[in-house]
């Protein structure tokens, strides 16, 4: 059994009083003080997450784009410098090995992958680059910080005022899924307008622990005036669930591909490019997948959990993939993989919560829209 690793900012989290837990082979902060306070901070103000457990892989060289084009369900040859794209690597059966974000920064293709799938993705990539003119670098000691929430841009602007005055690129003006190599408090960083909470925000990648420490401290200090809190994995999961975002191993995996989870749009089938699972995904595009992931809002107070049966009448039509109480809605919510015939919005279903039936209804996703839409 391999030892649990620590992220470069481990001491910082312990000094802040974080509760540390093993997660995907890493010691990670699950919370600092209160799950609910951290969740609400991101919905209403801003939150700061250390997500350095995520895998970071860089490809360079003349064949890099072609290698990725032969692996990812999305094309990448049309990505301009500074553009990012959410995509997936599938197996030949159309199941998802990992969902990831690929970004083009100059001549470098940056992949940010799930921590639990990093080894699997590296295995696929290393096999694909063998004999090709590609250099692959796995940055296992990088720092990746997520600044999320409706005031994220205000916090970043305050922390980077001196950088921008000195001529550094202004990351606060980035549009969603755009990235830039710049400086944050004098530290070299790649800043992307991406995240996993359903709110506006940025992900900031630093190559060294020293730079990451500097950026974390600066953002934490600048965020005080904006209600920012450091946030752990518990808030990250409740936020992504309210946003209806899939988690690999729950809403994505060997039996749940991109069409099942509502991401068929990222599968680019309009060109002759081959990639693993294409023939299966073509069939799903034409006839639909065997199961689809939907949002459910349940009655009562007991939260559905992964694996709980979902029934229509007395017939089981699927099962919960993720579930929890929603801090924003004040009701139990769940994502569930079910029979497409039972997936229409408004359909009345029942969740078997450890032998107790909980009435539920299918609702549109996300459960909670971002702050800009809530205000509008």
Secondary structure, 3 states (H helix, E strand, C coil): CCCCEECCCHHHHHHCCCEEEEECCEEEEEECCCHHHHHHHHHHCCEEEECCCCEEEEEECCCHHHHHHCCECCCCCCCCCCEEEEEEEECCCCCEEEEEEEEEECCEEEEEECHHHHHHHHHHHHHHHCCCCCEEEECCCCEEEEEECCCHHHHHHHHCHHHHHCCCCCHHHCCCCEEEEEEECCEEEEEECCCCCCCCEEEEEECCHHHHHHHHHHHHHHHHHHCCEECCHHHHHHHHHHCCCCCECCCEECCECCCCCCCHHHCCCCCCCCCCCHHHHHHHHHHCCCEEEEEEEECCCCCCCCCCEEEECCEEEEEEEEEEEECCCCEEEEEEEEEHHHCCCCCEEEEEECCEEEEEEEECCCCCCCHHHHHC
